[in-house]
Amino acid sequence: MLGNQVCPVLWPSQRGNKGQAHLNCLAMDVMLQKEECPKVTFTPPLYKQRYQFIKQLVSKHKPKKVADLGCADCMLLWMLKFCNCIEVLVGLDISEDVLKEKMHKLSPLPGDYLQPSERSLTIILYQGSVALKDPCMLGFDMITCIELIEHLEANVLEKFQEVVFGFMSPTMIIISTPNSEFNPLLPTVTLFRHPDHKFEWNRSQFQNWAQETAARYNYTVEFTGLGIPPPGKDVGFCTQIGVFVRKCIKHVEATRSEKYQDHVYKIVFKAVYPSLKEEKYLQNAVVNEVVWTAQIIASELLDHRKSEYKKHCGDCVETESRFKPRNSFLKYLEYPSILEPNNKNMEPFINGNTVSIPLAKIFSFPKVKQLCGNFETLSKFITGKIALSSDGSAVLIDTEYENEGHNYY
């Protein structure tokens, strides 16, 4: 099936170390940008084009669970973590050392805790072989294999087919691999693009393998590529890509999980990002939004009162008037109905040094309503966190603290 392109391992010390080999392949892509390789240039570099290709597919198909096999430097995973549709992101590589070196870029940042996402996101890195079956890899919508298969020996490649297409059986599989027909245009390449490559296929060999694999495991496959050759060179793309789509949806994950209960992959890294789906983060977001909304309402009301006072009472007591209101000028406000403390409508009112803002008013703001869902949740989350009226129906702001630049809660 592999034809004459299958070769023995050239560097035994690198046997199976796809992670480090992949990093070296990235270095090759960068080398193609240098002036000493005038025949071929790729802008942006080819590895970035491959990652962008995957990102575009994710944006189009909206998968929730994505795995990158042979994830190496984790750069693709880092890019994909910003795609809002993805809730589970998994990387698998044979090299534990490479994973440990690069895994920290996948950790949540302080900003992720300050502004949690509405979606949940879990990122896991496994050390393991693509020739082994582990139930943790079941149920994925998309699996990517970027510049991976050329690092596999013939017997491992055969197992790879059964593991990825037969066992994992995701909705979509993307496989990229070098196109050997392009190699003569690369001055630094003699036989293969990297010494760890076990083979490099031409277009016909890759397409024959992909079509045979797709037919065997009930997939369709479409071919494309990245890295356009110079004019007049009919050699195909520098990187050839097969996009496999499963023909029918199968619900066999439960059966497979029962059959393959032993986990053979080792967890190297796991991060659960803060999410508004967790109550503690949602409560913090609600409290912050209510505080912000209440401050805006109070500020506008105080500014309006100041403007009215200047209009009717002059500028002589401007500073005092903003934070120590006098009943003598309250009658000139445009909204006399909001001045009564016992008013049950949605308008805020001022009582001495306190601005009272009904919760119903705050709940009417779209962002607050979106976060809470209902009025009862709003009341539940802010009780004990924010200063409220005695009956719990309004947020209270002390204008003296506002004037001093302090928070009121």
C-alpha positions in Angstrom: 0.0 0.0 0.0 2.9 2.4 0.7 4.7 1.5 -2.5 8.4 2.3 -2.9 8.1 5.4 -0.7 8.3 3.5 2.6 11.9 3.7 3.9 13.7 2.4 7.0 14.2 4.7 9.9 17.1 7.0 9.1 17.8 8.2 12.6 17.1 5.5 15.2 17.7 7.9 18.0 14.6 9.8 16.9 12.4 6.7 16.5 8.8 7.7 17.4 9.8 11.2 18.6 7.4 13.0 16.3 7.2 15.9 18.7 10.8 17.0 18.3 10.8 16.1 14.6 7.7 18.3 14.1 9.6 21.2 15.7 12.4 20.7 13.3 9.9 20.6 10.4 8.7 24.0 11.5 12.3 25.2 11.3 12.4 23.9 7.7 9.3 25.9 6.9 11.0 29.0 8.3 14.1 28.3 6.3 12.0 28.5 3.1 11.5 32.2 3.8 15.2 33.1 3.7 16.8 34.7 0.8 19.1 31.8 0.2 16.1 29.8 -1.1 15.1 32.1 -4.0 13.1 29.5 -5.9 10.3 29.2 -3.4 8.8 31.6 -0.8 5.7 31.2 1.3 4.0 34.2 2.9 2.9 33.5 5.6 5.2 30.6 6.4 3.7 27.2 5.5 3.1 26.0 9.0 1.1 29.1 9.8 -1.0 28.5 6.6 -1.7 24.9 7.8 -2.9 26.2 11.2 -5.0 28.9 9.6 -6.6 26.2 7.3 -7.7 24.2 10.3 -9.0 27.4 12.1 -11.1 28.2 9.0 -12.6 24.7 9.0 -13.4 25.0 12.7 -15.1 28.4 12.1 -17.2 26.8 9.3 -18.2 23.5 11.0 -18.3 24.6 14.7 -17.0 21.4 16.3 -17.3 21.2 20.1 -14.6 18.5 20.7 -11.3 18.7 18.7 -8.1 16.7 19.0 -4.8 17.3 17.4 -2.7 14.2 17.0 1.1 14.8 17.0 0.4 18.2 18.6 4.2 18.8 19.3 4.6 22.6 20.1 0.9 23.0 20.9 0.7 26.1 18.7 -2.4 24.8 16.8 -4.1 24.1 20.1 -3.2 27.5 21.4 -4.9 29.1 18.3 -7.9 26.9 18.6 -8.6 27.7 22.2 -9.9 31.1 21.1 -12.6 29.5 18.9 -15.8 29.9 20.9 -17.4 26.8 19.6 -14.8 24.4 21.1 -15.5 23.1 24.6 -13.0 20.2 24.7 -9.5 20.6 23.2 -7.1 17.6 23.3 -3.5 17.2 22.2 -1.7 13.9 21.8 2.0 13.4 21.2 4.5 10.6 21.6 7.1 13.0 23.2 6.3 13.8 26.9 9.3 16.1 27.0 8.0 18.3 24.2 4.6 18.5 25.8 6.0 19.5 29.1 8.1 22.2 27.5 5.2 23.7 25.5 2.2 23.0 27.7 2.3 26.3 29.7 1.0 28.4 26.8 -2.3 26.6 27.2 -2.8 27.6 30.9 -5.6 30.2 31.7 -4.4 33.8 32.1 -5.5 36.2 34.8 -7.9 37.8 32.3 -9.7 34.5 31.8 -10.7 34.7 35.5 -11.6 38.4 35.4 -13.8 37.9 32.4 -14.9 34.3 32.2 -16.2 33.0 28.9 -19.8 32.0 28.5 -18.7 28.6 27.2 -16.8 25.9 29.1 -13.3 24.9 27.9 -11.2 22.0 29.0 -7.7 21.4 27.5 -5.9 18.1 28.0 -2.5 16.9 26.7 -1.8 13.2 26.5 1.4 11.4 26.0 0.8 8.3 23.9 1.0 6.6 20.5 -1.5 6.9 17.7 -1.2 3.2 17.3 -3.0 2.5 20.6 -6.7 2.8 21.5 -7.8 4.8 24.5 -11.4 5.5 25.3 -10.5 9.1 26.1 -10.3 9.8 22.4 -13.9 8.8 21.6 -16.7 11.2 20.7 -14.7 13.9 18.9 -16.2 16.1 16.2 -12.8 16.8 14.5 -9.4 15.3 14.6 -6.4 16.9 13.0 -3.2 15.1 11.9 -0.9 17.9 10.7 2.4 16.6 9.2 2.1 13.4 11.2 1.7 10.3 9.0 5.1 10.7 7.3 6.8 10.1 10.7 5.1 6.7 11.1 6.6 3.4 10.1 4.6 1.2 7.8 3.2 -1.1 10.6 2.3 1.9 12.7 0.6 3.6 9.8 -1.6 0.6 9.3 -2.6 0.7 13.0 -3.1 4.5 12.7 -5.8 3.8 10.2 -7.7 1.5 12.4 -7.2 3.6 15.5 -8.2 7.0 14.0 -10.7 6.0 11.4 -12.1 2.8 12.9 -11.9 3.4 16.7 -11.9 7.1 17.2 -14.2 7.6 14.2 -14.7 11.4 14.5 -17.1 13.3 12.3 -14.1 14.9 10.4 -10.4 14.1 10.0 -7.9 16.4 8.5 -4.6 14.9 7.4 -1.7 16.9 5.9 1.6 15.5 4.6 4.5 16.7 2.3 4.1 16.3 -1.4 7.3 14.8 -2.7 6.8 16.2 -6.2 7.5 19.6 -4.8 10.8 18.6 -3.2 13.0 19.4 -6.3 12.0 23.1 -5.8 13.4 23.1 -2.3 17.2 23.6 -2.4 17.9 22.2 1.0 16.0 18.9 0.4 17.9 15.9 -0.9 15.7 12.8 -0.3 13.2 13.8 2.4 12.4 17.1 4.0 13.4 15.8 7.4 15.5 12.8 8.5 12.8 11.5 10.7 10.4 11.1 7.8 9.8 7.5 6.9 8.3 8.3 3.5 7.0 11.2 1.5 4.2 10.6 -1.0 3.5 12.1 -4.3 0.0 13.2 -5.1 -1.1 9.9 -6.6 0.2 7.9 -3.7 -1.4 10.0 -1.1 -4.8 10.1 -2.9 -4.8 6.4 -3.4 -4.1 5.8 0.3 -6.7 8.3 1.4 -9.4 7.0 -1.0 -8.8 3.4 0.1 -8.9 4.4 3.8 -12.0 6.5 3.3 -13.8 3.6 1.5 -12.8 1.1 4.2 -14.1 3.1 7.1 -17.1 4.7 5.5 -15.7 8.3 4.9 -15.7 10.6 2.0 -12.5 12.5 1.2 -11.7 15.8 -0.6 -8.2 16.9 -1.5 -6.6 20.3 -1.4 -3.3 21.8 -0.3 -1.2 24.7 0.7 2.0 26.2 -0.8 1.5 27.1 -4.5 4.3 26.2 -6.8 6.0 28.8 -9.1 4.3 29.5 -12.5 4.9 26.8 -15.0 5.7 24.1 -12.4 3.0 21.4 -12.4 4.0 19.7 -9.2 1.0 20.4 -7.0 0.9 22.0 -3.5 3.9 21.8 -1.3 1.6 20.5 1.5 -1.1 18.1 0.4 -4.3 17.8 2.5 -7.1 15.3 2.7 -10.3 16.3 4.5 -12.3 13.2 5.5 -16.0 13.4 6.5 -17.8 10.4 8.0 -20.8 9.4 5.9 -23.1 8.5 8.7 -23.4 9.4 12.4 -22.7 6.4 14.6 -23.5 6.1 18.2 -21.1 3.5 19.3 -18.9 5.4 21.8 -20.6 3.7 24.8 -20.0 0.2 23.5 -16.3 1.0 22.7 -15.8 2.6 26.1 -17.1 -0.6 27.7 -14.8 -2.8 25.5 -11.7 -0.5 26.0 -11.8 0.5 29.6 -8.0 0.6 30.1 -6.4 4.0 29.6 -3.1 3.7 27.9 -2.4 7.5 27.4 -0.8 9.5 30.2 -2.2 12.8 31.1 0.6 15.4 31.0 -1.5 18.6 31.4 -5.1 19.5 32.1 -6.7 23.0 32.4 -10.3 23.8 33.0 -11.0 27.4 32.1 -13.3 29.6 34.2 -16.7 29.7 32.7 -20.0 31.4 33.4 -21.6 28.0 33.4 -20.0 27.5 36.9 -22.1 29.3 39.5 -19.1 30.9 41.3 -17.9 32.6 38.2 -21.4 33.5 37.1 -22.2 35.1 40.5 -19.0 37.2 40.3 -19.9 38.3 36.8 -23.5 39.3 37.9 -22.2 41.2 40.9 -19.7 43.1 38.8 -22.3 43.9 36.1 -24.8 45.1 38.7 -22.3 47.3 40.4 -21.2 48.8 37.1 -24.8 49.4 36.0 -25.8 50.9 39.3 -22.8 53.2 39.2 -23.7 54.4 35.7 -27.4 55.1 36.7 -26.3 56.9 39.9 -23.8 59.0 38.1 -26.3 60.1 35.4 -28.9 61.0 38.1 -26.4 63.0 40.1 -25.1 64.8 37.0 -28.7 65.6 36.1 -29.4 67.0 39.6 -26.2 69.1 39.4 -27.2 70.5 36.1 -30.7 71.4 37.4 -29.3 73.0 40.5 -26.9 75.2 38.5 -29.7 76.2 36.3 -32.1 77.2 39.1 -29.8 78.0 42.1 -26.6 79.3 40.5 -23.0 78.0 40.7 -22.1 79.2 44.2 -22.7 75.9 45.9 -22.0 73.5 43.0 -19.6 71.3 44.9 -21.8 70.9 47.9 -24.9 70.3 45.9 -23.8 67.2 44.2 -23.3 65.1 47.2 -25.3 67.0 49.9 -28.7 67.7 48.2 -31.1 70.3 49.4 -34.8 69.6 49.4 -35.3 73.2 48.2 -34.2 72.5 44.7 -35.4 68.9 44.2 -38.8 70.1 43.0 -37.1 71.4 39.9 -36.0 68.0 38.6 -37.7 66.7 35.5 -38.6 63.5 37.2 -40.5 64.4 40.4 -42.0 61.0 40.6 -38.6 59.4 41.4 -38.0 61.5 44.4 -40.3 59.6 46.7 -38.5 56.8 48.6 -41.6 54.7 48.8 -42.2 54.8 45.0 -42.6 51.3 43.6 -41.8 52.1 40.0 -38.5 51.3 38.2 -37.0 54.8 38.4 -34.1 55.5 40.8 -34.4 58.3 43.4 -32.2 60.2 45.8 -32.7 60.2 49.6 -30.2 62.3 51.5 -26.8 61.0 50.6 -28.1 57.7 49.1 -29.1 56.9 45.6 -31.7 54.1 45.5 -31.9 52.1 42.3 -34.7 49.5 42.0 -33.5 46.0 41.0 -36.2 46.0 38.4 -34.5 48.9 36.7 -31.1 47.1 36.8 -32.7 43.8 35.6 -34.1 45.7 32.5 -30.5 46.2 31.2 -29.8 43.5 28.5 -26.4 42.4 29.9 -27.8 41.8 33.4 -30.8 40.0 32.1 -28.6 37.8 29.8 -26.4 36.8 32.7 -29.1 36.1 35.2 -31.9 34.8 33.1 -34.6 35.6 35.6 -35.2 38.1 38.4 -34.9 35.5 41.2 -31.4 34.6 40.2 -30.4 38.3 40.2 -31.7 38.7 43.8 -30.0 35.5 44.9 -26.6 36.3 43.5 -26.3 39.9 44.9 -27.8 39.4 48.3 -25.0 39.8 50.8 -22.6 41.0 48.1 -24.1 44.5 47.5 -25.8 47.1 49.7 -29.5 46.7 49.3 -32.6 48.4 50.7 -34.2 46.8 53.8 -36.7 44.9 51.6 -34.0 43.9 49.1 -35.8 45.6 46.2 -33.1 48.2 45.4 -29.4 48.8 45.3 -28.1 51.6 47.5 -25.2 53.9 46.6 -23.8 56.2 49.2 -22.8 59.4 47.3 -20.3 60.4 49.9 -18.3 57.3 49.2 -18.8 57.9 45.5 -17.3 61.4 45.9 -14.2 60.0 47.7 -13.6 57.4 45.0 -14.5 54.4 47.2 -16.6 51.4 46.3 -19.9 51.2 48.2 -20.0 47.4 48.6 
